[in-house]
């Protein structure tokens, strides 16, 4: 426990040093200050109690034979995208930014293991077993909750789904589509149990959720804009930019830029004239609504 406390203290010192370098950046200052506050709070409330991150996925329909068994092929197809959803959410919680290339630091912490077969409707219990740092349980536990909220939003209504698209990494939307597709094919309900919380999604809403994602049509273009970088917010992986005509542009930091690079770019170009490369994503939804999103790719003079 002493080593754990020392680890937290070291992280706080590193973040405070970084904060001194970005004091002129309101976005990054806010982001780093929040991280420091969270660490100090955890240091104050540190205890021996370990919180286990686990979740149960239960199914019915053509994929299962009552409570006797479940198709192996179906199980493999739904567990892989679910695992990837949890990994991506864990990365967002840890670092704010989801990188496209390379293995994310400490991502093995988010690996889930099949640890039980719950009784009743047939399904699986998935549990985090790798715990490489003091916050692993909490981070993965929160990531699982975030994935549950993402699934709920996509299967509940057009409005909620259209809201989450703006703040969800493309890889998560793709994995969510794969996850719902397999459940829809087998005409199954999905019940998710976590601690004392249960979420059940009907076959009808599973189908609607899959159709929402599958029917969304996105036009993608890469554009260049000259202007001034106003800031980046690491926790939510967002940026703010003002073009030469004074128009504000904001959106997600793209998967092409990792955390270290965006910190360097922010320090170099904050409140300075520069050019940015953006992915302009124009999405038309099944509701016939259209929305435009921006993902930051690069910044240069």
C-alpha positions as CSV (number, residue, x, y, z in Angstrom):
1,X,0.0,0.0,0.0
2,X,2.9,2.3,0.7
3,X,4.2,1.7,-2.8
4,X,0.7,2.5,-4.2
5,X,0.6,5.8,-2.4
6,X,4.1,6.7,-3.6
7,X,3.0,5.9,-7.1
8,X,0.1,8.2,-6.9
9,X,2.3,11.0,-5.4
10,X,4.7,10.6,-8.3
11,X,1.9,10.9,-10.8
12,X,0.7,14.0,-9.1
13,X,4.1,15.6,-9.2
14,X,4.5,14.8,-12.9
15,X,1.1,16.3,-13.8
16,X,1.8,19.4,-11.7
17,X,5.1,19.9,-13.6
18,X,3.3,19.5,-16.9
19,X,0.6,21.9,-15.7
20,X,3.2,24.6,-15.2
21,X,4.2,24.4,-18.8
22,X,0.6,24.7,-20.2
23,X,-0.7,27.4,-17.8
24,X,-1.6,29.6,-20.8
25,X,-3.8,26.9,-22.3
26,X,-7.2,27.1,-20.6
27,X,-8.3,23.7,-22.1
28,X,-5.3,21.7,-21.1
29,X,-5.0,23.5,-17.7
30,X,-8.5,22.5,-16.9
31,X,-7.9,18.9,-18.1
32,X,-4.7,18.4,-16.1
33,X,-6.1,20.1,-13.0
34,X,-9.0,17.7,-13.1
35,X,-6.6,14.7,-13.3
36,X,-4.6,16.1,-10.4
37,X,-7.8,16.6,-8.4
38,X,-8.9,13.0,-9.0
39,X,-5.5,11.6,-8.0
40,X,-5.4,13.6,-4.8
41,X,-9.0,12.5,-4.0
42,X,-8.0,8.8,-4.6
43,X,-4.9,9.3,-2.4
44,X,-7.0,10.7,0.4
45,X,-9.5,7.8,0.2
46,X,-7.1,5.0,-0.6
47,X,-8.1,1.8,1.2
48,X,-7.4,-1.9,1.2
49,X,-10.7,-2.6,-0.4
50,X,-10.4,-3.9,-4.0
51,X,-13.3,-3.3,-6.4
52,X,-13.8,-6.1,-8.8
53,X,-14.7,-5.2,-12.4
54,X,-17.1,-7.8,-13.8
55,X,-20.2,-8.0,-15.9
56,X,-22.6,-10.7,-17.1
57,X,-24.0,-10.9,-20.6
58,X,-27.2,-13.0,-20.9
59,X,-28.9,-14.1,-24.2
60,X,-32.0,-15.9,-25.5
61,X,-33.3,-16.6,-28.9
62,X,-31.8,-18.8,-31.6
63,X,-28.3,-18.6,-30.2
64,X,-29.1,-20.6,-27.1
65,X,-30.8,-23.8,-26.2
66,X,-32.8,-22.8,-23.1
67,X,-30.4,-22.6,-20.2
68,X,-28.5,-25.6,-21.5
69,X,-26.0,-24.1,-23.9
70,X,-25.0,-21.4,-26.3
71,X,-23.6,-21.5,-29.8
72,X,-19.8,-21.2,-29.7
73,X,-19.6,-19.3,-33.0
74,X,-22.2,-16.7,-31.7
75,X,-20.3,-16.3,-28.4
76,X,-17.0,-15.7,-30.1
77,X,-18.5,-13.1,-32.5
78,X,-20.2,-11.1,-29.7
79,X,-17.4,-11.2,-27.1
80,X,-14.7,-9.9,-29.3
81,X,-16.4,-6.5,-30.1
82,X,-17.6,-6.2,-26.5
83,X,-14.0,-6.7,-25.3
84,X,-12.8,-4.0,-27.8
85,X,-15.5,-1.6,-26.6
86,X,-14.2,-2.0,-23.0
87,X,-10.6,-1.5,-24.1
88,X,-11.4,1.6,-26.0
89,X,-13.3,3.1,-23.1
90,X,-10.5,2.2,-20.7
91,X,-8.1,4.0,-23.0
92,X,-10.3,7.1,-23.0
93,X,-10.5,7.0,-19.2
94,X,-6.7,6.6,-18.8
95,X,-5.4,8.9,-21.4
96,X,-8.4,10.8,-23.0
97,X,-7.2,10.0,-26.5
98,X,-7.6,6.8,-28.5
99,X,-4.6,6.2,-30.7
100,X,-5.0,4.3,-34.0
101,X,-1.5,2.8,-34.2
102,X,0.5,0.7,-31.7
103,X,-0.5,-1.0,-28.5
104,X,-2.0,1.3,-25.9
105,X,-0.1,1.5,-22.6
106,X,-1.3,-0.8,-19.9
107,X,-4.3,-1.9,-22.1
108,X,-3.8,-5.5,-20.9
109,X,-5.5,-4.2,-17.7
110,X,-8.8,-4.1,-19.7
111,X,-8.6,-7.7,-20.8
112,X,-11.7,-9.6,-19.6
113,X,-11.8,-13.3,-18.7
114,X,-14.7,-15.7,-18.8
115,X,-15.0,-16.6,-15.2
116,X,-18.5,-18.1,-14.8
117,X,-21.7,-19.3,-16.6
118,X,-24.6,-17.6,-14.8
119,X,-27.7,-19.7,-14.2
120,X,-31.1,-18.9,-15.8
121,X,-30.9,-17.4,-19.3
122,X,-27.7,-18.6,-20.8
123,X,-24.8,-16.3,-20.8
124,X,-21.3,-15.6,-19.5
125,X,-19.7,-13.7,-16.7
126,X,-16.7,-11.6,-17.7
127,X,-14.1,-10.4,-15.1
128,X,-11.0,-8.3,-15.1
129,X,-8.1,-10.3,-13.7
130,X,-5.0,-8.3,-14.8
131,X,-4.4,-5.4,-12.4
132,X,-1.1,-3.7,-13.2
133,X,-1.8,-0.5,-11.3
134,X,-3.8,0.8,-8.3
135,X,-6.6,2.3,-10.4
136,X,-7.1,-0.7,-12.7
137,X,-10.3,-2.0,-11.1
138,X,-11.9,1.4,-11.0
139,X,-10.9,2.3,-14.6
140,X,-12.2,-0.9,-16.1
141,X,-15.3,-0.9,-13.9
142,X,-16.1,2.6,-15.2
143,X,-15.3,1.5,-18.8
144,X,-17.9,-1.3,-18.5
145,X,-20.5,1.2,-17.3
146,X,-19.7,3.5,-20.2
147,X,-20.1,0.6,-22.7
148,X,-23.5,-0.2,-21.1
149,X,-24.6,3.4,-21.5
150,X,-23.4,3.4,-25.2
151,X,-25.4,0.2,-25.9
152,X,-28.4,1.7,-24.1
153,X,-28.2,4.9,-26.1
154,X,-27.9,3.2,-29.5
155,X,-30.9,0.9,-28.8
156,X,-33.2,3.4,-27.1
157,X,-33.9,6.2,-29.6
158,X,-32.7,8.0,-32.7
159,X,-32.1,11.2,-30.6
160,X,-29.8,9.5,-28.1
161,X,-27.9,7.7,-30.8
162,X,-27.3,10.8,-32.8
163,X,-26.0,12.5,-29.7
164,X,-23.4,9.8,-28.9
165,X,-22.0,9.7,-32.4
166,X,-20.4,13.1,-31.9
167,X,-18.4,11.9,-28.9
168,X,-17.7,8.3,-29.7
169,X,-14.5,7.1,-31.5
170,X,-15.2,5.5,-34.9
171,X,-13.7,2.2,-33.7
172,X,-16.3,2.0,-30.9
173,X,-19.2,2.6,-33.3
174,X,-17.9,-0.1,-35.6
175,X,-17.5,-2.6,-32.7
176,X,-20.9,-1.7,-31.4
177,X,-22.4,-2.4,-34.8
178,X,-20.6,-5.8,-34.9
179,X,-21.9,-6.6,-31.4
180,X,-25.5,-5.7,-32.1
181,X,-25.5,-7.4,-35.6
182,X,-24.7,-10.8,-34.2
183,X,-27.4,-10.6,-31.5
184,X,-29.9,-9.3,-34.1
185,X,-29.1,-12.2,-36.5
186,X,-29.9,-14.7,-33.7
187,X,-33.1,-12.8,-32.8
188,X,-32.0,-12.6,-29.2
189,X,-32.6,-10.3,-26.3
190,X,-29.6,-9.0,-24.4
191,X,-29.5,-8.7,-20.6
192,X,-26.5,-7.1,-19.0
193,X,-26.0,-7.5,-15.2
194,X,-23.5,-5.5,-13.3
195,X,-23.5,-5.5,-9.5
196,X,-27.1,-4.7,-8.6
197,X,-27.9,-3.1,-11.9
198,X,-29.7,-4.9,-14.7
199,X,-30.3,-3.7,-18.3
200,X,-32.5,-5.7,-20.6
201,X,-32.9,-4.9,-24.3
202,X,-35.7,-6.5,-26.4
203,X,-35.1,-8.2,-29.7
204,X,-37.0,-5.3,-31.3
205,X,-34.7,-2.7,-29.8
206,X,-31.6,-4.7,-30.6
207,X,-32.8,-4.7,-34.3
208,X,-33.5,-0.9,-34.2
209,X,-30.1,-0.2,-32.6
210,X,-28.3,-2.2,-35.3
211,X,-30.3,-0.5,-38.0
212,X,-29.4,3.0,-36.6
213,X,-25.7,2.3,-36.9
214,X,-25.8,0.3,-40.1
215,X,-28.0,2.8,-41.9
216,X,-25.9,5.9,-41.0
217,X,-24.2,7.2,-44.1
218,X,-21.1,9.2,-43.7
219,X,-19.3,11.3,-46.3
220,X,-15.7,11.8,-45.3
221,X,-13.4,14.5,-46.6
222,X,-10.0,15.8,-45.5
223,X,-9.8,19.6,-45.4
224,X,-7.2,22.2,-44.4
225,X,-8.1,25.3,-42.5
226,X,-5.9,28.3,-41.5
227,X,-6.5,30.1,-38.2
228,X,-5.7,29.9,-34.5
229,X,-5.6,27.0,-32.2
230,X,-7.5,27.9,-29.0
231,X,-6.9,24.8,-27.0
232,X,-7.3,21.0,-26.5
233,X,-9.1,19.2,-23.7
234,X,-7.3,15.9,-23.0
235,X,-10.0,14.3,-20.8
236,X,-12.7,14.5,-23.5
237,X,-10.2,14.4,-26.4
238,X,-11.6,17.6,-27.9
239,X,-10.1,20.6,-29.6
240,X,-11.2,24.2,-30.4
241,X,-10.0,26.3,-33.3
242,X,-10.9,29.7,-34.8
243,X,-10.5,30.1,-38.6
244,X,-9.3,33.3,-40.3
245,X,-12.9,34.6,-40.6
246,X,-13.5,34.2,-36.9
247,X,-15.7,31.0,-37.1
248,X,-15.3,28.5,-34.3
249,X,-14.6,24.9,-35.1
250,X,-14.6,22.2,-32.5
251,X,-14.6,18.4,-32.5
252,X,-12.7,15.3,-31.5
253,X,-9.0,14.8,-31.6
254,X,-8.6,12.1,-34.2
255,X,-7.1,8.6,-33.6
256,X,-4.1,9.6,-35.7
257,X,-2.8,11.8,-32.8
258,X,-1.7,10.2,-29.5
259,X,-1.6,12.0,-26.2
260,X,2.1,13.0,-26.3
261,X,1.9,14.4,-29.8
262,X,-1.2,16.5,-29.0
263,X,0.5,17.9,-25.9
264,X,3.6,18.9,-28.0
265,X,1.4,20.4,-30.8
266,X,-0.6,22.4,-28.2
267,X,2.5,23.8,-26.6
268,X,3.9,24.8,-30.0
269,X,0.8,26.3,-31.6
270,X,-1.5,27.5,-28.8
271,X,-3.0,30.9,-29.7
272,X,-0.7,31.1,-32.8
273,X,-1.5,31.2,-36.5
274,X,-1.3,27.7,-37.9
275,X,-3.0,25.3,-40.4
276,X,-4.9,22.2,-39.3
277,X,-5.9,19.1,-41.2
278,X,-9.4,17.9,-40.4
279,X,-11.6,15.0,-41.3
280,X,-15.0,16.5,-42.1
281,X,-17.7,13.8,-41.4
282,X,-21.2,14.5,-42.7
283,X,-23.5,11.9,-41.4
284,X,-27.1,11.2,-42.5
285,X,-29.1,9.1,-40.0
286,X,-32.0,6.8,-40.5
287,X,-34.2,9.6,-39.1
288,X,-33.1,11.6,-42.1
289,X,-31.3,14.1,-39.8
290,X,-27.9,15.3,-40.9
291,X,-25.0,16.3,-38.7
292,X,-21.4,17.4,-39.4
293,X,-18.5,16.4,-37.2
294,X,-14.8,17.3,-37.2
295,X,-11.8,15.1,-36.2
296,X,-8.4,16.8,-35.9
297,X,-5.7,15.0,-37.8
298,X,-2.6,17.3,-37.7
299,X,-1.4,20.8,-36.9
300,X,1.5,22.6,-38.7
301,X,2.7,26.1,-39.5
